[in-house]
Amino acid sequence: MTGRQRVLALSADEEAERHAAVADLVALGTAALPALMDELRDDASSVTETALLSVLCGIGASAFDPVLGVLQSAVPGSHWRALRVFTRLGTPVLPGYLRALAHGDPFVRRAAVMGVDGCGEDALPVANLLVPLLGDGDEEVRRVAVRAFCSWGAAVVPLLQSVRRDGPGAARGGALECLAEIDGENAISAHDRAALERLVQIKLMDDIPVPILCCFLSWIAVSTGNQAGVMEMLGLSAAYPVPFSVGVNAADYDSHGGLDDDPHDRYRRVFVTPELAGWTLVVGSWCDPSAAEREAAVLEACERLSARYGRAQAYWYGAQNDGSAVLVAERGETLRRLAYIPGDDTQHLELGVPLAYEQERRTALGLPALTAEQLEVDQDDDEWMWELLEMATKLAGELSIDPLSIDTGTPVRGVGLLALTEYGRSLGAPCGALRLEEKPVLHAFAVS
């Protein structure tokens, strides 16, 4: 049986035959590598990456350079198979990964960092050799280096703190980002906190509003410029000023939370905008009027806010046709609440009578008017389903302010604030780094 035949046997129908092929190829050792590399190069091969890895990991460190050769010769668009195998060779090839960290091709350097990261705790004794990559001239390499240090967590905090003190200078920014991600303010020196606060204060001097673009966007809009009053009524605390773009970044970052141990993680913090054309927006998943954990509290909050300020609205919007939810309150009463989230039963959220905007849109689409007795919509009514998907932002544009349309022409007064909710006070402020142009900004730091 030729080497190629043995390699092709890795995709045999019978499990026993596949296991025998792995054993045969491992026994052949380096003699099997040419045929294995031919198969690794072939994107259309029936031999899976997992099967190739079983053999290559069995062969050991001598497989590293041949796989590296395939990775280097792969053309853009056809390199993913080689990349996935290269980065999963594991601890036995760790010395090879370390050599490749200095490779002239940034694609190879990035793959080497990913490989080191894949070695887990086995790589901790050589973590210092990745420090220069935190300041790599290629942004993708720098990003995967940051990700690697973050994955090691508290074990590398002393090393990162020493980089902040002693350099190398190019790596200091990446080290700060890692420290912010691993343990937030607790890992940051007083000197660094003060520097970040000064940077934020400088940026606030000529801050401008930007569109609030989030994958999952939730917000409460209140018809007032009394930012402090809104925060007091909502029980928000520990607020500190941030540039508008940083607040948007925080809202987007947080909206992807809740997938780990605590499903309430995404409710810890909100961004409270400055006054925008007479409105104050509170932005964050905590404001979602359709979330099971929050729907009653958001309704009650909007009614209280509207009793004091006249009008308050809450919205949820999924940017990838995920749906919309809206809640409109005036003078202490909820006028309307509805939601359309494909695949979810939202009928229990339905409150009030159809708004004039809803009826106008149905008329424009040539659809019959909704009535208080018949709010349900025919699921086959595609035109209205598409309308409902965009209802949150379009209705906000009519009744208050569309967050997607905020720009430099939007009248603004004051500065934005990041503030903790009751979840943030009990669970702690989020760790992590938010981007302010080229510099990371802590998720939580005090501004005096």
Phi and psi in degrees as a GROMACS rama.xvg file:
@    title "Ramachandran Plot"
@    xaxis  label "Phi"
@    yaxis  label "Psi"
@TYPE xy
-74.6825  166.901  THR-2
-60.5479  -40.7061  GLY-3
-64.8003  -39.5041  ARG-4
-63.3405  -39.4416  GLN-5
-64.5418  -39.9189  ARG-6
-65.6103  -43.1124  VAL-7
-64.9212  -25.7574  LEU-8
-66.3144  -14.8512  ALA-9
-64.8779  -17.8768  LEU-10
-108.269  18.7014  SER-11
-62.6528  155.875  ALA-12
-68.3741  -37.4623  ASP-13
-84.5785  130.238  GLU-14
-61.2197  -39.7256  GLU-15
-61.8224  -38.5538  ALA-16
-67.4693  -37.4395  GLU-17
-65.7936  -43.96  ARG-18
-62.5684  -39.3461  HIS-19
-64.2048  -38.3962  ALA-20
-64.4146  -40.6067  ALA-21
-61.185  -47.5002  VAL-22
-61.5064  -42.6834  ALA-23
-62.3322  -44.1257  ASP-24
-69.5719  -38.7324  LEU-25
-63.3559  -39.8734  VAL-26
-64.2088  -34.0406  ALA-27
-68.0744  -27.3031  LEU-28
65.6448  -134.549  GLY-29
-62.7108  -23.1844  THR-30
-65.5771  -22.1684  ALA-31
-86.3879  -11.3785  ALA-32
-63.8055  -41.7288  LEU-33
-56.3777  -45.3984  PRO-34
-67.316  -37.3392  ALA-35
-64.92  -38.7375  LEU-36
-69.5075  -35.1203  MET-37
-60.2106  -40.4957  ASP-38
-72.291  -33.9925  GLU-39
-65.4371  -34.553  LEU-40
-70.7656  -22.9617  ARG-41
-89.5547  102.895  ASP-42
-62.9066  -24.3985  ASP-43
-91.325  5.60672  ALA-44
-62.7846  145.576  SER-45
-80.8081  -9.90531  SER-46
-83.1623  121.7  VAL-47
-74.2257  159.665  THR-48
-61.3886  -37.4064  GLU-49
-62.2468  -41.0795  THR-50
-65.6449  -42.7947  ALA-51
-61.7165  -41.5299  LEU-52
-63.6325  -36.2325  LEU-53
-57.4072  -41.4066  SER-54
-75.2558  -48.3059  VAL-55
-61.7602  -39.6868  LEU-56
-68.6433  -31.1644  CYS-57
-68.8166  -35.4514  GLY-58
-69.9807  -37.5649  ILE-59
96.2949  -153.53  GLY-60
-59.1165  -28.8536  ALA-61
-66.8855  -12.4946  SER-62
-82.4645  -12.809  ALA-63
-63.1671  -53.8744  PHE-64
-62.2663  -41.3122  ASP-65
-60.897  -41.8796  PRO-66
-65.4907  -39.4554  VAL-67
-59.9153  -39.5913  LEU-68
-62.0512  -41.7442  GLY-69
-64.3908  -41.7645  VAL-70
-61.5851  -42.6275  LEU-71
-66.983  -33.2628  GLN-72
-89.8676  -6.06683  SER-73
-69.7523  136.884  ALA-74
-84.2566  150.764  VAL-75
-53.7531  135.721  PRO-76
94.9699  -20.1833  GLY-77
-122.231  20.8528  SER-78
-102.687  -5.07729  HIS-79
-65.791  -37.7167  TRP-80
-62.7801  -47.2486  ARG-81
-65.3756  -38.7114  ALA-82
-63.5201  -44.7564  LEU-83
-63.952  -38.9441  ARG-84
-70.3261  -45.2082  VAL-85
-57.0848  -43.8586  PHE-86
-79.1608  -4.821  THR-87
-115.322  18.5094  ARG-88
-74.0814  -21.3037  LEU-89
86.6028  -174.431  GLY-90
-56.0268  -35.4459  THR-91
-57.8066  -24.8671  PRO-92
-105.493  16.1878  VAL-93
-54.0965  -41.5308  LEU-94
-58.7832  -36.0473  PRO-95
-66.055  -43.4696  GLY-96
-57.5649  -42.7403  TYR-97
-63.9972  -38.3168  LEU-98
-63.2351  -40.311  ARG-99
-72.188  -12.6443  ALA-100
-61.3548  -24.4747  LEU-101
-99.1289  11.2094  ALA-102
-63.325  147.954  HIS-103
-72.0396  -22.4202  GLY-104
-90.0457  119.716  ASP-105
-60.9845  -28.4619  PRO-106
-63.465  -40.5867  PHE-107
-70.2495  -40.3974  VAL-108
-60.2864  -43.122  ARG-109
-62.116  -43.9224  ARG-110
-62.8217  -37.9826  ALA-111
-65.2881  -41.7061  ALA-112
-61.3428  -43.7725  VAL-113
-61.3703  -37.1934  MET-114
-65.9077  -43.986  GLY-115
-61.6402  -45.2424  VAL-116
-57.9243  -38.1967  ASP-117
-67.0665  -15.0949  GLY-118
-79.1133  -7.78086  CYS-119
61.5914  -138.043  GLY-120
-64.9045  -20.3802  GLU-121
-62.6411  -22.1814  ASP-122
-89.2999  -8.37361  ALA-123
-56.6637  -40.1632  LEU-124
-62.5181  -18.9478  PRO-125
-115.69  17.0151  VAL-126
-58.4569  -30.9527  ALA-127
-60.6633  -25.3658  ASN-128
-73.8353  -14.3818  LEU-129
-89.9996  -8.58498  LEU-130
-54.2989  -45.5597  VAL-131
-58.573  -27.7635  PRO-132
-70.2944  -17.6968  LEU-133
-66.4103  -17.5096  LEU-134
-119.548  23.1403  GLY-135
-59.4935  145.149  ASP-136
-67.6619  -17.4941  GLY-137
-96.1102  123.282  ASP-138
-61.8825  -36.2108  GLU-139
-66.6297  -39.2008  GLU-140
-64.07  -46.0651  VAL-141
-58.8421  -40.8011  ARG-142
-65.7086  -43.1687  ARG-143
-71.3023  -28.2591  VAL-144
-66.4306  -44.1209  ALA-145
-58.3517  -44.0288  VAL-146
-62.2115  -38.559  ARG-147
-64.2932  -47.5531  ALA-148
-63.3155  -38.7529  PHE-149
-63.8711  -34.7552  CYS-150
-67.8968  -26.2299  SER-151
-80.7165  -19.6533  TRP-152
66.8177  -142.218  GLY-153
-58.9792  -25.9517  ALA-154
-61.6895  -26.4762  ALA-155
-103.778  4.16736  VAL-156
-58.4559  -47.2035  VAL-157
-58.1151  -40.5786  PRO-158
-62.2524  -45.1627  LEU-159
-66.7888  -37.2727  LEU-160
-65.3654  -35.3966  GLN-161
-68.2767  -33.5024  SER-162
-65.2915  -39.8249  VAL-163
-61.6679  -36.0806  ARG-164
-79.6033  -45.8202  ARG-165
-114.938  -4.24894  ASP-166
87.9524  -171.667  GLY-167
-65.4934  148.332  PRO-168
-57.1047  -40.8873  GLY-169
-64.5477  -23.6193  ALA-170
-92.4268  -5.80182  ALA-171
-66.3844  -38.9815  ARG-172
-63.3598  -44.242  GLY-173
-63.3155  -37.8506  GLY-174
-63.8652  -39.7875  ALA-175
-64.3051  -41.3572  LEU-176
-61.7307  -41.3892  GLU-177
-63.5763  -44.8068  CYS-178
-61.0406  -41.5549  LEU-179
-63.5601  -38.6718  ALA-180
-71.6512  -37.7135  GLU-181
-75.1186  -46.2402  ILE-182
-145.043  18.8313  ASP-183
56.7614  -141.187  GLY-184
-63.2182  -27.7119  GLU-185
-61.8713  -28.3342  ASN-186
-94.7897  -4.56568  ALA-187
-99.1598  135.753  ILE-188
-69.5583  158.386  SER-189
-59.9952  -36.3931  ALA-190
-62.6708  -45.0481  HIS-191
-67.6272  -38.7576  ASP-192
-61.4954  -43.1374  ARG-193
-63.98  -39.1874  ALA-194
-64.772  -41.9707  ALA-195
-65.1609  -39.88  LEU-196
-63.1137  -40.424  GLU-197
-64.9038  -40.5294  ARG-198
-61.1548  -44.0526  LEU-199
-63.2684  -43.3918  VAL-200
-61.3452  -38.3069  GLN-201
-64.9221  -45.1136  ILE-202
-65.0029  -31.7707  LYS-203
-67.6001  -21.55  LEU-204
-63.7541  -32.6928  MET-205
-129.462  37.7844  ASP-206
-69.0542  147.165  ASP-207
-131.417  148.301  ILE-208
-73.3079  151.468  PRO-209
-133.791  161.246  VAL-210
-56.46  141.494  PRO-211
-91.3651  91.2237  ILE-212
-103.965  113.208  LEU-213
-135.598  148.551  CYS-214
-61.6351  -42.0323  CYS-215
-127.199  101.967  PHE-216
-106.11  120.604  LEU-217
-124.063  140.431  SER-218
-158.322  155.569  TRP-219
-114.357  130.872  ILE-220
-111.686  129.131  ALA-221
-124.758  133.608  VAL-222
-81.105  68.5211  SER-223
-160.803  158.527  THR-224
-101.21  6.65332  GLY-225
-82.1079  77.1753  ASN-226
-57.4754  -44.9656  GLN-227
-63.6811  -39.6264  ALA-228
-65.7004  -40.5971  GLY-229
-62.5531  -44.1857  VAL-230
-64.7072  -39.9829  MET-231
-62.7901  -45.3083  GLU-232
-64.899  -29.8323  MET-233
-89.6588  -4.27534  LEU-234
71.8421  29.3274  GLY-235
-84.1673  149.265  LEU-236
-147.8  177.602  SER-237
51.7532  42.5912  ALA-238
-80.5622  145.199  ALA-239
-144.936  146.959  TYR-240
-69.8156  143.527  PRO-241
-143.939  150.991  VAL-242
-57.8537  151.372  PRO-243
-55.1219  -44.8539  PHE-244
-64.3755  -31.8141  SER-245
-69.1056  -39.9209  VAL-246
-61.3319  -41.5119  GLY-247
-63.9077  -43.6723  VAL-248
-56.569  -44.4754  ASN-249
-62.6009  -44.3571  ALA-250
-62.0912  -41.4444  ALA-251
-67.6381  -44.7784  ASP-252
-58.1668  -48.4477  TYR-253
-67.6805  -30.3671  ASP-254
-67.7351  -13.9605  SER-255
-93.7501  4.04374  HIS-256
-80.218  -168.297  GLY-257
80.4221  8.8626  GLY-258
-100.744  -4.36794  LEU-259
-99.977  -135.988  ASP-260
-68.0787  -41.9935  ASP-261
-112.187  116.513  ASP-262
-68.2196  -10.0479  PRO-263
-90.9936  3.53022  HIS-264
-54.3813  -38.6928  ASP-265
-72.7066  -6.40811  ARG-266
-98.35  7.15324  TYR-267
-71.3402  -28.5101  ARG-268
-145.825  152.124  ARG-269
-135.46  158.869  VAL-270
-104.948  121.457  PHE-271
-103.648  114.843  VAL-272
-74.1155  160.785  THR-273
-65.4141  174.437  PRO-274
-64.7069  128.068  GLU-275
-122.545  105.996  LEU-276
50.8133  40.6091  ALA-277
87.8004  2.6489  GLY-278
-122.13  148.351  TRP-279
-113.491  127.962  THR-280
-105.497  137.013  LEU-281
-110.964  116.517  VAL-282
-116.046  129.212  VAL-283
155.878  160.194  GLY-284
-59.4527  -24.4799  SER-285
-58.5476  -21.6782  TRP-286
-91.7142  1.98823  CYS-287
-65.8397  115.468  ASP-288
-76.535  -6.01028  PRO-289
-110.28  -7.08346  SER-290
-70.4435  133.943  ALA-291
-56.2388  -39.794  ALA-292
-75.3483  -17.3125  GLU-293
-119.513  -12.1752  ARG-294
-58.5607  -43.0835  GLU-295
-68.6538  -42.1393  ALA-296
-67.4222  -38.0782  ALA-297
-68.4605  -40.6679  VAL-298
-60.6902  -46.8405  LEU-299
-63.807  -39.3723  GLU-300
-64.1271  -42.8543  ALA-301
-66.1666  -37.0213  CYS-302
-65.539  -41.7259  GLU-303
-65.8334  -44.4695  ARG-304
-63.0795  -40.5198  LEU-305
-70.4288  -29.8694  SER-306
-64.3657  -32.7279  ALA-307
-88.8752  -41.4597  ARG-308
-109.607  -0.135272  TYR-309
97.9784  -50.5105  GLY-310
-139.892  139.767  ARG-311
-149.036  138.286  ALA-312
-136.362  149.322  GLN-313
-128.183  143.458  ALA-314
-141.257  152.77  TYR-315
-133.873  139.238  TRP-316
-144.583  126.719  TYR-317
-99.0205  121.376  GLY-318
-71.1956  -15.7068  ALA-319
-108.998  49.4092  GLN-320
57.9141  35.4202  ASN-321
-83.6597  -17.2319  ASP-322
126.435  -177.386  GLY-323
-144.323  153.066  SER-324
-141.209  141.849  ALA-325
-137.933  148.748  VAL-326
-141.817  126.157  LEU-327
-122.873  121.89  VAL-328
-125.089  142.774  ALA-329
-140.816  137.004  GLU-330
47.9309  42.3307  ARG-331
87.6352  2.23616  GLY-332
-127.823  144.399  GLU-333
-80.9838  118.805  THR-334
-85.1659  -34.6877  LEU-335
-160.012  138.137  ARG-336
-142.694  132.508  ARG-337
-154.25  161.021  LEU-338
-150.423  146.609  ALA-339
-134.871  110.358  TYR-340
-129.267  106.63  ILE-341
-50.4209  128.971  PRO-342
89.9127  -11.7851  GLY-343
-107.707  147.186  ASP-344
-88.0733  109.643  ASP-345
-114.604  12.5395  THR-346
-60.4413  -32.9079  GLN-347
-65.49  -17.1869  HIS-348
-83.0158  -12.5262  LEU-349
-67.8593  120.887  GLU-350
-139.479  151.115  LEU-351
78.8842  -171.751  GLY-352
-107.766  155.699  VAL-353
-55.5094  140.103  PRO-354
-77.8718  158.783  LEU-355
-57.0766  -36.6965  ALA-356
-61.5877  -42.2291  TYR-357
-60.4926  -46.6621  GLU-358
-65.284  -38.8013  GLN-359
-62.6769  -41.0436  GLU-360
-67.9815  -37.6344  ARG-361
-67.2876  -38.2567  ARG-362
-62.9953  -43.6777  THR-363
-62.6059  -28.8526  ALA-364
-91.2797  0.630405  LEU-365
73.8741  29.5509  GLY-366
-107.816  151.588  LEU-367
-66.7398  153.004  PRO-368
-68.1473  150.583  ALA-369
-81.1983  151.97  LEU-370
-124.889  160.263  THR-371
-59.8474  -29.3256  ALA-372
-84.8578  -18.9654  GLU-373
-136.786  85.3249  GLN-374
-94.602  -20.9257  LEU-375
-66.3818  143.791  GLU-376
-111.708  141.274  VAL-377
-58.3602  122.599  ASP-378
-63.5044  -16.5316  GLN-379
-88.8999  0.194907  ASP-380
-83.1702  81.8622  ASP-381
-60.6944  -38.4835  ASP-382
-59.9674  -43.5198  GLU-383
-74.4197  -31.8776  TRP-384
-60.5184  -43.4492  MET-385
-65.4002  -36.4572  TRP-386
-63.8168  -41.7915  GLU-387
-67.2125  -32.6966  LEU-388
-59.2089  -33.3134  LEU-389
-102.318  8.45832  GLU-390
-59.863  -40.0953  MET-391
-59.2578  -54.0975  ALA-392
-71.9933  -36.092  THR-393
-69.6099  -41.6861  LYS-394
-66.4512  -40.2019  LEU-395
-60.1754  -39.1721  ALA-396
-62.2149  -28.6975  GLY-397
-83.6322  -40.3416  GLU-398
-98.4435  -24.4243  LEU-399
-146.624  -98.2896  SER-400
-149.421  130.184  ILE-401
-79.6344  115.045  ASP-402
-62.8095  -24.4574  PRO-403
-74.6206  -17.3275  LEU-404
-100.974  1.52073  SER-405
-64.8727  135.202  ILE-406
-154.279  -168.902  ASP-407
-65.3805  -16.6572  THR-408
-87.5975  -4.97521  GLY-409
-74.4065  125.036  THR-410
-59.2975  130.668  PRO-411
-136.628  143.381  VAL-412
-143.162  125.567  ARG-413
98.7021  -166.93  GLY-414
-129.535  156.158  VAL-415
-79.3483  155.756  GLY-416
-132.551  141.402  LEU-417
-96.0136  133.375  LEU-418
-139.4  152.695  ALA-419
-88.8654  144.288  LEU-420
-93.4647  -175.083  THR-421
-63.4569  -29.6209  GLU-422
-68.5502  -40.4594  TYR-423
-64.5672  -36.3169  GLY-424
-68.6673  -34.6225  ARG-425
-86.9378  -35.7659  SER-426
-95.0108  -16.1074  LEU-427
96.8477  152.602  GLY-428
-65.7033  147.957  ALA-429
-62.2293  143.421  PRO-430
-85.759  166.519  CYS-431
126.518  174.382  GLY-432
-120.116  132.139  ALA-433
-105.787  151.605  LEU-434
-91.9456  130.835  ARG-435
-121.562  93.78  LEU-436
54.9455  -119.356  GLU-437
-90.7255  -0.97374  GLU-438
-113.625  143.499  LYS-439
-78.0034  147.416  PRO-440
-124.241  135.416  VAL-441
-60.9358  148.136  LEU-442
-66.0481  -30.7325  HIS-443
-141.832  118.24  ALA-444
-154.036  147.747  PHE-445
-84.411  141.027  ALA-446
-116.591  119.116  VAL-447
